[in-house]
Amino acid sequence: RSLAKGSPEDAMQLVQESVQSAKEAVAMDVKDCHSWYCLGNAYLSLYFQVSASEPAHLHAALKAYQNSDGTSKNPDVHFNRAMVHRYLEDYQ
């Protein structure tokens, strides 16, 4: 999906709202893999929207993907987690 056309500030606010919404979803049910996956995606979007030089967002995305990994049958979780490792240059 793409964000609505608008100013960069509007786009950043939408991404920050998505992080907040995903956090609320996780708080409602910490065992829901899909909520953790959405939180990971939101943090990954925040990394690219705000500053691609801030690894804290990547680490937050990685933690969310790891929490989603337990019973998830979604292959995108594994792919996105691998991409976060790539952006962190963690090739182990």
PyMOL Python script that loads the backbone (N, CA, C, O; Angstrom):
from pymol import cmd

cmd.read_pdbstr("""\
ATOM      1  N   ARG A   1       0.837  -1.179   0.000  1.00  0.00           N
ATOM      2  CA  ARG A   1       0.000   0.000   0.000  1.00  0.00           C
ATOM      3  C   ARG A   1       0.878   1.237   0.000  1.00  0.00           C
ATOM      4  O   ARG A   1       2.022   1.205   0.452  1.00  0.00           O
ATOM      5  N   SER A   2       0.339   2.298  -0.501  1.00  0.00           N
ATOM      6  CA  SER A   2       1.076   3.551  -0.476  1.00  0.00           C
ATOM      7  C   SER A   2       0.304   4.570   0.356  1.00  0.00           C
ATOM      8  O   SER A   2      -0.916   4.495   0.497  1.00  0.00           O
ATOM      9  N   LEU A   3       1.044   5.508   0.893  1.00  0.00           N
ATOM     10  CA  LEU A   3       0.427   6.554   1.687  1.00  0.00           C
ATOM     11  C   LEU A   3      -0.227   7.569   0.766  1.00  0.00           C
ATOM     12  O   LEU A   3       0.144   7.701  -0.400  1.00  0.00           O
ATOM     13  N   ALA A   4      -1.196   8.276   1.303  1.00  0.00           N
ATOM     14  CA  ALA A   4      -1.864   9.307   0.522  1.00  0.00           C
ATOM     15  C   ALA A   4      -0.852  10.376   0.113  1.00  0.00           C
ATOM     16  O   ALA A   4       0.108  10.663   0.828  1.00  0.00           O
ATOM     17  N   LYS A   5      -1.098  10.945  -1.047  1.00  0.00           N
ATOM     18  CA  LYS A   5      -0.216  12.015  -1.516  1.00  0.00           C
ATOM     19  C   LYS A   5      -0.386  13.215  -0.605  1.00  0.00           C
ATOM     20  O   LYS A   5      -1.503  13.562  -0.220  1.00  0.00           O
ATOM     21  N   GLY A   6       0.701  13.830  -0.270  1.00  0.00           N
ATOM     22  CA  GLY A   6       0.669  14.984   0.614  1.00  0.00           C
ATOM     23  C   GLY A   6       2.083  15.390   0.944  1.00  0.00           C
ATOM     24  O   GLY A   6       3.039  14.968   0.293  1.00  0.00           O
ATOM     25  N   SER A   7       2.199  16.194   1.936  1.00  0.00           N
ATOM     26  CA  SER A   7       3.519  16.676   2.332  1.00  0.00           C
ATOM     27  C   SER A   7       4.285  15.574   3.053  1.00  0.00           C
ATOM     28  O   SER A   7       3.682  14.634   3.571  1.00  0.00           O
ATOM     29  N   PRO A   8       5.609  15.683   3.088  1.00  0.00           N
ATOM     30  CA  PRO A   8       6.404  14.700   3.834  1.00  0.00           C
ATOM     31  C   PRO A   8       6.037  14.659   5.328  1.00  0.00           C
ATOM     32  O   PRO A   8       6.129  13.613   5.971  1.00  0.00           O
ATOM     33  N   GLU A   9       5.627  15.800   5.859  1.00  0.00           N
ATOM     34  CA  GLU A   9       5.223  15.840   7.268  1.00  0.00           C
ATOM     35  C   GLU A   9       3.951  15.024   7.486  1.00  0.00           C
ATOM     36  O   GLU A   9       3.813  14.329   8.493  1.00  0.00           O
ATOM     37  N   ASP A  10       3.016  15.116   6.524  1.00  0.00           N
ATOM     38  CA  ASP A  10       1.788  14.324   6.625  1.00  0.00           C
ATOM     39  C   ASP A  10       2.103  12.831   6.562  1.00  0.00           C
ATOM     40  O   ASP A  10       1.540  12.034   7.312  1.00  0.00           O
ATOM     41  N   ALA A  11       3.007  12.468   5.660  1.00  0.00           N
ATOM     42  CA  ALA A  11       3.383  11.058   5.520  1.00  0.00           C
ATOM     43  C   ALA A  11       4.035  10.552   6.797  1.00  0.00           C
ATOM     44  O   ALA A  11       3.755   9.437   7.237  1.00  0.00           O
ATOM     45  N   MET A  12       4.905  11.362   7.396  1.00  0.00           N
ATOM     46  CA  MET A  12       5.572  10.949   8.623  1.00  0.00           C
ATOM     47  C   MET A  12       4.552  10.788   9.754  1.00  0.00           C
ATOM     48  O   MET A  12       4.661   9.861  10.557  1.00  0.00           O
ATOM     49  N   GLN A  13       3.576  11.670   9.820  1.00  0.00           N
ATOM     50  CA  GLN A  13       2.561  11.566  10.855  1.00  0.00           C
ATOM     51  C   GLN A  13       1.742  10.290  10.672  1.00  0.00           C
ATOM     52  O   GLN A  13       1.396   9.636  11.656  1.00  0.00           O
ATOM     53  N   LEU A  14       1.432   9.930   9.439  1.00  0.00           N
ATOM     54  CA  LEU A  14       0.675   8.706   9.192  1.00  0.00           C
ATOM     55  C   LEU A  14       1.459   7.469   9.617  1.00  0.00           C
ATOM     56  O   LEU A  14       0.889   6.529  10.172  1.00  0.00           O
ATOM     57  N   VAL A  15       2.753   7.469   9.361  1.00  0.00           N
ATOM     58  CA  VAL A  15       3.580   6.334   9.758  1.00  0.00           C
ATOM     59  C   VAL A  15       3.657   6.252  11.277  1.00  0.00           C
ATOM     60  O   VAL A  15       3.578   5.164  11.847  1.00  0.00           O
ATOM     61  N   GLN A  16       3.811   7.391  11.930  1.00  0.00           N
ATOM     62  CA  GLN A  16       3.853   7.393  13.391  1.00  0.00           C
ATOM     63  C   GLN A  16       2.520   6.934  13.985  1.00  0.00           C
ATOM     64  O   GLN A  16       2.498   6.262  15.016  1.00  0.00           O
ATOM     65  N   GLU A  17       1.420   7.292  13.342  1.00  0.00           N
ATOM     66  CA  GLU A  17       0.112   6.817  13.796  1.00  0.00           C
ATOM     67  C   GLU A  17      -0.008   5.304  13.604  1.00  0.00           C
ATOM     68  O   GLU A  17      -0.635   4.622  14.415  1.00  0.00           O
ATOM     69  N   SER A  18       0.589   4.784  12.541  1.00  0.00           N
ATOM     70  CA  SER A  18       0.527   3.336  12.321  1.00  0.00           C
ATOM     71  C   SER A  18       1.312   2.591  13.399  1.00  0.00           C
ATOM     72  O   SER A  18       0.902   1.511  13.827  1.00  0.00           O
ATOM     73  N   VAL A  19       2.422   3.150  13.836  1.00  0.00           N
ATOM     74  CA  VAL A  19       3.186   2.543  14.928  1.00  0.00           C
ATOM     75  C   VAL A  19       2.339   2.539  16.195  1.00  0.00           C
ATOM     76  O   VAL A  19       2.275   1.531  16.899  1.00  0.00           O
ATOM     77  N   GLN A  20       1.695   3.656  16.483  1.00  0.00           N
ATOM     78  CA  GLN A  20       0.872   3.744  17.690  1.00  0.00           C
ATOM     79  C   GLN A  20      -0.301   2.767  17.632  1.00  0.00           C
ATOM     80  O   GLN A  20      -0.614   2.114  18.628  1.00  0.00           O
ATOM     81  N   SER A  21      -0.941   2.666  16.485  1.00  0.00           N
ATOM     82  CA  SER A  21      -2.072   1.733  16.339  1.00  0.00           C
ATOM     83  C   SER A  21      -1.622   0.286  16.493  1.00  0.00           C
ATOM     84  O   SER A  21      -2.310  -0.525  17.112  1.00  0.00           O
ATOM     85  N   ALA A  22      -0.465  -0.027  15.926  1.00  0.00           N
ATOM     86  CA  ALA A  22       0.057  -1.389  16.041  1.00  0.00           C
ATOM     87  C   ALA A  22       0.424  -1.714  17.484  1.00  0.00           C
ATOM     88  O   ALA A  22       0.210  -2.839  17.936  1.00  0.00           O
ATOM     89  N   LYS A  23       0.971  -0.749  18.209  1.00  0.00           N
ATOM     90  CA  LYS A  23       1.279  -0.956  19.627  1.00  0.00           C
ATOM     91  C   LYS A  23       0.002  -1.223  20.427  1.00  0.00           C
ATOM     92  O   LYS A  23      -0.017  -2.070  21.320  1.00  0.00           O
ATOM     93  N   GLU A  24      -1.051  -0.498  20.098  1.00  0.00           N
ATOM     94  CA  GLU A  24      -2.325  -0.710  20.780  1.00  0.00           C
ATOM     95  C   GLU A  24      -2.875  -2.104  20.485  1.00  0.00           C
ATOM     96  O   GLU A  24      -3.434  -2.754  21.368  1.00  0.00           O
ATOM     97  N   ALA A  25      -2.719  -2.556  19.254  1.00  0.00           N
ATOM     98  CA  ALA A  25      -3.189  -3.896  18.887  1.00  0.00           C
ATOM     99  C   ALA A  25      -2.416  -4.965  19.650  1.00  0.00           C
ATOM    100  O   ALA A  25      -3.001  -5.944  20.114  1.00  0.00           O
ATOM    101  N   VAL A  26      -1.113  -4.783  19.780  1.00  0.00           N
ATOM    102  CA  VAL A  26      -0.297  -5.742  20.530  1.00  0.00           C
ATOM    103  C   VAL A  26      -0.704  -5.737  21.998  1.00  0.00           C
ATOM    104  O   VAL A  26      -0.761  -6.789  22.635  1.00  0.00           O
ATOM    105  N   ALA A  27      -0.985  -4.552  22.532  1.00  0.00           N
ATOM    106  CA  ALA A  27      -1.382  -4.457  23.939  1.00  0.00           C
ATOM    107  C   ALA A  27      -2.705  -5.182  24.204  1.00  0.00           C
ATOM    108  O   ALA A  27      -2.924  -5.690  25.304  1.00  0.00           O
ATOM    109  N   MET A  28      -3.579  -5.230  23.209  1.00  0.00           N
ATOM    110  CA  MET A  28      -4.862  -5.920  23.377  1.00  0.00           C
ATOM    111  C   MET A  28      -4.693  -7.429  23.448  1.00  0.00           C
ATOM    112  O   MET A  28      -5.429  -8.109  24.162  1.00  0.00           O
ATOM    113  N   ASP A  29      -3.707  -7.959  22.696  1.00  0.00           N
ATOM    114  CA  ASP A  29      -3.474  -9.404  22.698  1.00  0.00           C
ATOM    115  C   ASP A  29      -2.009  -9.656  22.338  1.00  0.00           C
ATOM    116  O   ASP A  29      -1.639  -9.670  21.164  1.00  0.00           O
ATOM    117  N   VAL A  30      -1.192  -9.853  23.356  1.00  0.00           N
ATOM    118  CA  VAL A  30       0.243 -10.005  23.121  1.00  0.00           C
ATOM    119  C   VAL A  30       0.600 -11.324  22.444  1.00  0.00           C
ATOM    120  O   VAL A  30       1.741 -11.509  22.020  1.00  0.00           O
ATOM    121  N   LYS A  31      -0.352 -12.238  22.336  1.00  0.00           N
ATOM    122  CA  LYS A  31      -0.084 -13.525  21.694  1.00  0.00           C
ATOM    123  C   LYS A  31      -0.510 -13.553  20.227  1.00  0.00           C
ATOM    124  O   LYS A  31      -0.354 -14.572  19.555  1.00  0.00           O
ATOM    125  N   ASP A  32      -1.044 -12.444  19.731  1.00  0.00           N
ATOM    126  CA  ASP A  32      -1.511 -12.375  18.353  1.00  0.00           C
ATOM    127  C   ASP A  32      -0.333 -12.100  17.420  1.00  0.00           C
ATOM    128  O   ASP A  32       0.218 -10.999  17.409  1.00  0.00           O
ATOM    129  N   CYS A  33       0.040 -13.104  16.645  1.00  0.00           N
ATOM    130  CA  CYS A  33       1.197 -12.987  15.747  1.00  0.00           C
ATOM    131  C   CYS A  33       1.005 -11.903  14.701  1.00  0.00           C
ATOM    132  O   CYS A  33       1.957 -11.215  14.335  1.00  0.00           O
ATOM    133  N   HIS A  34      -0.223 -11.747  14.218  1.00  0.00           N
ATOM    134  CA  HIS A  34      -0.461 -10.750  13.175  1.00  0.00           C
ATOM    135  C   HIS A  34      -0.236  -9.333  13.694  1.00  0.00           C
ATOM    136  O   HIS A  34       0.273  -8.483  12.964  1.00  0.00           O
ATOM    137  N   SER A  35      -0.609  -9.069  14.943  1.00  0.00           N
ATOM    138  CA  SER A  35      -0.385  -7.743  15.527  1.00  0.00           C
ATOM    139  C   SER A  35       1.105  -7.445  15.635  1.00  0.00           C
ATOM    140  O   SER A  35       1.543  -6.327  15.364  1.00  0.00           O
ATOM    141  N   TRP A  36       1.885  -8.457  16.034  1.00  0.00           N
ATOM    142  CA  TRP A  36       3.333  -8.273  16.113  1.00  0.00           C
ATOM    143  C   TRP A  36       3.919  -8.026  14.724  1.00  0.00           C
ATOM    144  O   TRP A  36       4.819  -7.202  14.560  1.00  0.00           O
ATOM    145  N   TYR A  37       3.406  -8.741  13.732  1.00  0.00           N
ATOM    146  CA  TYR A  37       3.863  -8.559  12.355  1.00  0.00           C
ATOM    147  C   TYR A  37       3.570  -7.134  11.879  1.00  0.00           C
ATOM    148  O   TYR A  37       4.418  -6.503  11.249  1.00  0.00           O
ATOM    149  N   CYS A  38       2.380  -6.633  12.179  1.00  0.00           N
ATOM    150  CA  CYS A  38       2.019  -5.264  11.795  1.00  0.00           C
ATOM    151  C   CYS A  38       2.907  -4.245  12.503  1.00  0.00           C
ATOM    152  O   CYS A  38       3.295  -3.238  11.911  1.00  0.00           O
ATOM    153  N   LEU A  39       3.227  -4.504  13.762  1.00  0.00           N
ATOM    154  CA  LEU A  39       4.122  -3.603  14.495  1.00  0.00           C
ATOM    155  C   LEU A  39       5.513  -3.599  13.865  1.00  0.00           C
ATOM    156  O   LEU A  39       6.133  -2.544  13.732  1.00  0.00           O
ATOM    157  N   GLY A  40       5.997  -4.762  13.484  1.00  0.00           N
ATOM    158  CA  GLY A  40       7.287  -4.821  12.804  1.00  0.00           C
ATOM    159  C   GLY A  40       7.280  -4.041  11.505  1.00  0.00           C
ATOM    160  O   GLY A  40       8.231  -3.320  11.202  1.00  0.00           O
ATOM    161  N   ASN A  41       6.212  -4.184  10.736  1.00  0.00           N
ATOM    162  CA  ASN A  41       6.097  -3.431   9.478  1.00  0.00           C
ATOM    163  C   ASN A  41       6.040  -1.930   9.731  1.00  0.00           C
ATOM    164  O   ASN A  41       6.624  -1.143   8.986  1.00  0.00           O
ATOM    165  N   ALA A  42       5.328  -1.540  10.793  1.00  0.00           N
ATOM    166  CA  ALA A  42       5.227  -0.118  11.117  1.00  0.00           C
ATOM    167  C   ALA A  42       6.592   0.456  11.492  1.00  0.00           C
ATOM    168  O   ALA A  42       6.947   1.552  11.056  1.00  0.00           O
ATOM    169  N   TYR A  43       7.357  -0.279  12.298  1.00  0.00           N
ATOM    170  CA  TYR A  43       8.699   0.194  12.649  1.00  0.00           C
ATOM    171  C   TYR A  43       9.624   0.228  11.432  1.00  0.00           C
ATOM    172  O   TYR A  43      10.451   1.132  11.305  1.00  0.00           O
ATOM    173  N   LEU A  44       9.488  -0.743  10.547  1.00  0.00           N
ATOM    174  CA  LEU A  44      10.310  -0.745   9.341  1.00  0.00           C
ATOM    175  C   LEU A  44       9.961   0.452   8.463  1.00  0.00           C
ATOM    176  O   LEU A  44      10.853   1.076   7.889  1.00  0.00           O
ATOM    177  N   SER A  45       8.692   0.777   8.352  1.00  0.00           N
ATOM    178  CA  SER A  45       8.266   1.968   7.610  1.00  0.00           C
ATOM    179  C   SER A  45       8.805   3.228   8.264  1.00  0.00           C
ATOM    180  O   SER A  45       9.237   4.155   7.580  1.00  0.00           O
ATOM    181  N   LEU A  46       8.779   3.259   9.590  1.00  0.00           N
ATOM    182  CA  LEU A  46       9.299   4.417  10.319  1.00  0.00           C
ATOM    183  C   LEU A  46      10.787   4.593  10.061  1.00  0.00           C
ATOM    184  O   LEU A  46      11.266   5.720   9.930  1.00  0.00           O
ATOM    185  N   TYR A  47      11.511   3.505   9.989  1.00  0.00           N
ATOM    186  CA  TYR A  47      12.945   3.562   9.704  1.00  0.00           C
ATOM    187  C   TYR A  47      13.199   4.275   8.373  1.00  0.00           C
ATOM    188  O   TYR A  47      14.075   5.135   8.282  1.00  0.00           O
ATOM    189  N   PHE A  48      12.437   3.918   7.357  1.00  0.00           N
ATOM    190  CA  PHE A  48      12.658   4.521   6.040  1.00  0.00           C
ATOM    191  C   PHE A  48      12.060   5.918   5.935  1.00  0.00           C
ATOM    192  O   PHE A  48      12.573   6.749   5.185  1.00  0.00           O
ATOM    193  N   GLN A  49      11.003   6.190   6.660  1.00  0.00           N
ATOM    194  CA  GLN A  49      10.346   7.492   6.570  1.00  0.00           C
ATOM    195  C   GLN A  49      11.110   8.566   7.325  1.00  0.00           C
ATOM    196  O   GLN A  49      11.282   9.678   6.826  1.00  0.00           O
ATOM    197  N   VAL A  50      11.566   8.237   8.521  1.00  0.00           N
ATOM    198  CA  VAL A  50      12.187   9.242   9.379  1.00  0.00           C
ATOM    199  C   VAL A  50      13.677   9.377   9.091  1.00  0.00           C
ATOM    200  O   VAL A  50      14.150  10.450   8.718  1.00  0.00           O
ATOM    201  N   SER A  51      14.398   8.301   9.264  1.00  0.00           N
ATOM    202  CA  SER A  51      15.842   8.374   9.095  1.00  0.00           C
ATOM    203  C   SER A  51      16.388   6.980   8.879  1.00  0.00           C
ATOM    204  O   SER A  51      16.285   6.114   9.748  1.00  0.00           O
ATOM    205  N   ALA A  52      16.961   6.776   7.728  1.00  0.00           N
ATOM    206  CA  ALA A  52      17.529   5.463   7.431  1.00  0.00           C
ATOM    207  C   ALA A  52      18.860   5.260   8.135  1.00  0.00           C
ATOM    208  O   ALA A  52      19.539   4.258   7.910  1.00  0.00           O
ATOM    209  N   SER A  53      19.232   6.202   8.981  1.00  0.00           N
ATOM    210  CA  SER A  53      20.481   6.035   9.725  1.00  0.00           C
ATOM    211  C   SER A  53      20.229   5.756  11.205  1.00  0.00           C
ATOM    212  O   SER A  53      21.172   5.732  11.996  1.00  0.00           O
ATOM    213  N   GLU A  54      18.970   5.544  11.588  1.00  0.00           N
ATOM    214  CA  GLU A  54      18.612   5.294  12.980  1.00  0.00           C
ATOM    215  C   GLU A  54      18.323   3.808  13.176  1.00  0.00           C
ATOM    216  O   GLU A  54      17.219   3.350  12.884  1.00  0.00           O
ATOM    217  N   PRO A  55      19.312   3.045  13.671  1.00  0.00           N
ATOM    218  CA  PRO A  55      19.119   1.597  13.796  1.00  0.00           C
ATOM    219  C   PRO A  55      18.137   1.186  14.888  1.00  0.00           C
ATOM    220  O   PRO A  55      17.720   0.028  14.919  1.00  0.00           O
ATOM    221  N   ALA A  56      17.755   2.090  15.783  1.00  0.00           N
ATOM    222  CA  ALA A  56      16.816   1.724  16.849  1.00  0.00           C
ATOM    223  C   ALA A  56      15.482   1.257  16.269  1.00  0.00           C
ATOM    224  O   ALA A  56      14.851   0.353  16.816  1.00  0.00           O
ATOM    225  N   HIS A  57      15.053   1.868  15.167  1.00  0.00           N
ATOM    226  CA  HIS A  57      13.799   1.443  14.542  1.00  0.00           C
ATOM    227  C   HIS A  57      13.939   0.050  13.942  1.00  0.00           C
ATOM    228  O   HIS A  57      12.992  -0.736  13.966  1.00  0.00           O
ATOM    229  N   LEU A  58      15.102  -0.255  13.411  1.00  0.00           N
ATOM    230  CA  LEU A  58      15.332  -1.594  12.867  1.00  0.00           C
ATOM    231  C   LEU A  58      15.342  -2.631  13.982  1.00  0.00           C
ATOM    232  O   LEU A  58      14.793  -3.720  13.820  1.00  0.00           O
ATOM    233  N   HIS A  59      15.953  -2.306  15.099  1.00  0.00           N
ATOM    234  CA  HIS A  59      15.979  -3.243  16.223  1.00  0.00           C
ATOM    235  C   HIS A  59      14.573  -3.472  16.773  1.00  0.00           C
ATOM    236  O   HIS A  59      14.229  -4.587  17.164  1.00  0.00           O
ATOM    237  N   ALA A  60      13.758  -2.410  16.802  1.00  0.00           N
ATOM    238  CA  ALA A  60      12.373  -2.557  17.258  1.00  0.00           C
ATOM    239  C   ALA A  60      11.586  -3.431  16.281  1.00  0.00           C
ATOM    240  O   ALA A  60      10.786  -4.266  16.703  1.00  0.00           O
ATOM    241  N   ALA A  61      11.810  -3.242  14.980  1.00  0.00           N
ATOM    242  CA  ALA A  61      11.140  -4.071  13.971  1.00  0.00           C
ATOM    243  C   ALA A  61      11.556  -5.527  14.121  1.00  0.00           C
ATOM    244  O   ALA A  61      10.717  -6.426  14.054  1.00  0.00           O
ATOM    245  N   LEU A  62      12.835  -5.759  14.322  1.00  0.00           N
ATOM    246  CA  LEU A  62      13.341  -7.120  14.471  1.00  0.00           C
ATOM    247  C   LEU A  62      12.725  -7.809  15.688  1.00  0.00           C
ATOM    248  O   LEU A  62      12.346  -8.978  15.616  1.00  0.00           O
ATOM    249  N   LYS A  63      12.627  -7.095  16.792  1.00  0.00           N
ATOM    250  CA  LYS A  63      12.030  -7.669  18.002  1.00  0.00           C
ATOM    251  C   LYS A  63      10.564  -8.021  17.758  1.00  0.00           C
ATOM    252  O   LYS A  63      10.094  -9.072  18.194  1.00  0.00           O
ATOM    253  N   ALA A  64       9.847  -7.146  17.064  1.00  0.00           N
ATOM    254  CA  ALA A  64       8.435  -7.421  16.764  1.00  0.00           C
ATOM    255  C   ALA A  64       8.307  -8.635  15.850  1.00  0.00           C
ATOM    256  O   ALA A  64       7.443  -9.485  16.065  1.00  0.00           O
ATOM    257  N   TYR A  65       9.155  -8.722  14.839  1.00  0.00           N
ATOM    258  CA  TYR A  65       9.110  -9.885  13.940  1.00  0.00           C
ATOM    259  C   TYR A  65       9.445 -11.170  14.695  1.00  0.00           C
ATOM    260  O   TYR A  65       8.850 -12.215  14.432  1.00  0.00           O
ATOM    261  N   GLN A  66      10.385 -11.100  15.623  1.00  0.00           N
ATOM    262  CA  GLN A  66      10.730 -12.287  16.407  1.00  0.00           C
ATOM    263  C   GLN A  66       9.553 -12.716  17.274  1.00  0.00           C
ATOM    264  O   GLN A  66       9.315 -13.912  17.441  1.00  0.00           O
ATOM    265  N   ASN A  67       8.817 -11.760  17.825  1.00  0.00           N
ATOM    266  CA  ASN A  67       7.633 -12.091  18.620  1.00  0.00           C
ATOM    267  C   ASN A  67       6.521 -12.666  17.752  1.00  0.00           C
ATOM    268  O   ASN A  67       5.694 -13.442  18.229  1.00  0.00           O
ATOM    269  N   SER A  68       6.501 -12.289  16.492  1.00  0.00           N
ATOM    270  CA  SER A  68       5.489 -12.800  15.565  1.00  0.00           C
ATOM    271  C   SER A  68       5.835 -14.176  15.041  1.00  0.00           C
ATOM    272  O   SER A  68       4.961 -14.901  14.565  1.00  0.00           O
ATOM    273  N   ASP A  69       7.080 -14.536  15.121  1.00  0.00           N
ATOM    274  CA  ASP A  69       7.607 -15.738  14.474  1.00  0.00           C
ATOM    275  C   ASP A  69       7.102 -17.042  15.079  1.00  0.00           C
ATOM    276  O   ASP A  69       7.047 -18.050  14.375  1.00  0.00           O
ATOM    277  N   GLY A  70       6.736 -17.059  16.340  1.00  0.00           N
ATOM    278  CA  GLY A  70       6.413 -18.295  17.049  1.00  0.00           C
ATOM    279  C   GLY A  70       5.458 -19.241  16.355  1.00  0.00           C
ATOM    280  O   GLY A  70       5.806 -20.395  16.104  1.00  0.00           O
ATOM    281  N   THR A  71       4.280 -18.784  16.044  1.00  0.00           N
ATOM    282  CA  THR A  71       3.291 -19.660  15.426  1.00  0.00           C
ATOM    283  C   THR A  71       2.820 -19.131  14.081  1.00  0.00           C
ATOM    284  O   THR A  71       1.835 -19.620  13.528  1.00  0.00           O
ATOM    285  N   SER A  72       3.513 -18.144  13.558  1.00  0.00           N
ATOM    286  CA  SER A  72       3.084 -17.539  12.298  1.00  0.00           C
ATOM    287  C   SER A  72       3.344 -18.462  11.123  1.00  0.00           C
ATOM    288  O   SER A  72       4.412 -19.063  11.012  1.00  0.00           O
ATOM    289  N   LYS A  73       2.368 -18.568  10.261  1.00  0.00           N
ATOM    290  CA  LYS A  73       2.534 -19.321   9.028  1.00  0.00           C
ATOM    291  C   LYS A  73       2.737 -18.361   7.854  1.00  0.00           C
ATOM    292  O   LYS A  73       2.687 -18.769   6.694  1.00  0.00           O
ATOM    293  N   ASN A  74       2.962 -17.100   8.161  1.00  0.00           N
ATOM    294  CA  ASN A  74       3.150 -16.070   7.151  1.00  0.00           C
ATOM    295  C   ASN A  74       4.622 -16.013   6.745  1.00  0.00           C
ATOM    296  O   ASN A  74       5.465 -15.647   7.565  1.00  0.00           O
ATOM    297  N   PRO A  75       4.951 -16.363   5.504  1.00  0.00           N
ATOM    298  CA  PRO A  75       6.353 -16.343   5.090  1.00  0.00           C
ATOM    299  C   PRO A  75       6.937 -14.937   5.038  1.00  0.00           C
ATOM    300  O   PRO A  75       8.157 -14.777   5.072  1.00  0.00           O
ATOM    301  N   ASP A  76       6.087 -13.914   4.955  1.00  0.00           N
ATOM    302  CA  ASP A  76       6.589 -12.543   4.925  1.00  0.00           C
ATOM    303  C   ASP A  76       7.295 -12.169   6.221  1.00  0.00           C
ATOM    304  O   ASP A  76       8.194 -11.328   6.223  1.00  0.00           O
ATOM    305  N   VAL A  77       6.889 -12.794   7.322  1.00  0.00           N
ATOM    306  CA  VAL A  77       7.561 -12.528   8.599  1.00  0.00           C
ATOM    307  C   VAL A  77       9.038 -12.894   8.478  1.00  0.00           C
ATOM    308  O   VAL A  77       9.912 -12.130   8.889  1.00  0.00           O
ATOM    309  N   HIS A  78       9.302 -14.042   7.923  1.00  0.00           N
ATOM    310  CA  HIS A  78      10.684 -14.509   7.797  1.00  0.00           C
ATOM    311  C   HIS A  78      11.465 -13.660   6.794  1.00  0.00           C
ATOM    312  O   HIS A  78      12.629 -13.330   7.022  1.00  0.00           O
ATOM    313  N   PHE A  79      10.822 -13.315   5.698  1.00  0.00           N
ATOM    314  CA  PHE A  79      11.482 -12.480   4.694  1.00  0.00           C
ATOM    315  C   PHE A  79      11.804 -11.099   5.267  1.00  0.00           C
ATOM    316  O   PHE A  79      12.923 -10.609   5.119  1.00  0.00           O
ATOM    317  N   ASN A  80      10.818 -10.472   5.923  1.00  0.00           N
ATOM    318  CA  ASN A  80      11.046  -9.140   6.481  1.00  0.00           C
ATOM    319  C   ASN A  80      12.108  -9.157   7.571  1.00  0.00           C
ATOM    320  O   ASN A  80      12.916  -8.235   7.680  1.00  0.00           O
ATOM    321  N   ARG A  81      12.097 -10.213   8.374  1.00  0.00           N
ATOM    322  CA  ARG A  81      13.131 -10.332   9.411  1.00  0.00           C
ATOM    323  C   ARG A  81      14.517 -10.447   8.777  1.00  0.00           C
ATOM    324  O   ARG A  81      15.478  -9.854   9.265  1.00  0.00           O
ATOM    325  N   ALA A  82      14.613 -11.202   7.701  1.00  0.00           N
ATOM    326  CA  ALA A  82      15.892 -11.322   6.990  1.00  0.00           C
ATOM    327  C   ALA A  82      16.321  -9.980   6.404  1.00  0.00           C
ATOM    328  O   ALA A  82      17.507  -9.648   6.405  1.00  0.00           O
ATOM    329  N   MET A  83      15.355  -9.210   5.903  1.00  0.00           N
ATOM    330  CA  MET A  83      15.702  -7.901   5.341  1.00  0.00           C
ATOM    331  C   MET A  83      16.193  -6.945   6.426  1.00  0.00           C
ATOM    332  O   MET A  83      17.096  -6.145   6.184  1.00  0.00           O
ATOM    333  N   VAL A  84      15.608  -7.023   7.615  1.00  0.00           N
ATOM    334  CA  VAL A  84      16.087  -6.182   8.717  1.00  0.00           C
ATOM    335  C   VAL A  84      17.526  -6.551   9.055  1.00  0.00           C
ATOM    336  O   VAL A  84      18.357  -5.671   9.278  1.00  0.00           O
ATOM    337  N   HIS A  85      17.825  -7.849   9.093  1.00  0.00           N
ATOM    338  CA  HIS A  85      19.209  -8.268   9.330  1.00  0.00           C
ATOM    339  C   HIS A  85      20.131  -7.723   8.245  1.00  0.00           C
ATOM    340  O   HIS A  85      21.263  -7.331   8.529  1.00  0.00           O
ATOM    341  N   ARG A  86      19.659  -7.699   7.029  1.00  0.00           N
ATOM    342  CA  ARG A  86      20.465  -7.167   5.924  1.00  0.00           C
ATOM    343  C   ARG A  86      20.745  -5.681   6.121  1.00  0.00           C
ATOM    344  O   ARG A  86      21.881  -5.238   5.954  1.00  0.00           O
ATOM    345  N   TYR A  87      19.699  -4.893   6.479  1.00  0.00           N
ATOM    346  CA  TYR A  87      19.890  -3.457   6.694  1.00  0.00           C
ATOM    347  C   TYR A  87      20.787  -3.185   7.894  1.00  0.00           C
ATOM    348  O   TYR A  87      21.501  -2.182   7.927  1.00  0.00           O
ATOM    349  N   LEU A  88      20.750  -4.077   8.879  1.00  0.00           N
ATOM    350  CA  LEU A  88      21.645  -3.951  10.041  1.00  0.00           C
ATOM    351  C   LEU A  88      23.056  -4.472   9.729  1.00  0.00           C
ATOM    352  O   LEU A  88      23.975  -4.347  10.538  1.00  0.00           O
ATOM    353  N   GLU A  89      23.198  -5.049   8.552  1.00  0.00           N
ATOM    354  CA  GLU A  89      24.463  -5.662   8.136  1.00  0.00           C
ATOM    355  C   GLU A  89      24.887  -6.761   9.112  1.00  0.00           C
ATOM    356  O   GLU A  89      26.062  -6.907   9.449  1.00  0.00           O
ATOM    357  N   ASP A  90      23.908  -7.511   9.543  1.00  0.00           N
ATOM    358  CA  ASP A  90      24.106  -8.643  10.458  1.00  0.00           C
ATOM    359  C   ASP A  90      23.993  -9.911   9.628  1.00  0.00           C
ATOM    360  O   ASP A  90      22.898 -10.443   9.443  1.00  0.00           O
ATOM    361  N   TYR A  91      25.119 -10.391   9.130  1.00  0.00           N
ATOM    362  CA  TYR A  91      25.125 -11.493   8.163  1.00  0.00           C
ATOM    363  C   TYR A  91      25.412 -12.848   8.791  1.00  0.00           C
ATOM    364  O   TYR A  91      25.785 -13.773   8.069  1.00  0.00           O
ATOM    365  N   GLN A  92      25.260 -13.004  10.068  1.00  0.00           N
ATOM    366  CA  GLN A  92      25.559 -14.277  10.713  1.00  0.00           C
ATOM    367  C   GLN A  92      24.456 -15.273  10.484  1.00  0.00           C
ATOM    368  O   GLN A  92      24.539 -16.406  10.958  1.00  0.00           O
TER     369      GLN A  92
END
""", "prot")
cmd.dss("prot")
cmd.show_as("cartoon", "prot")
cmd.util.cbc("prot")
cmd.orient("prot")
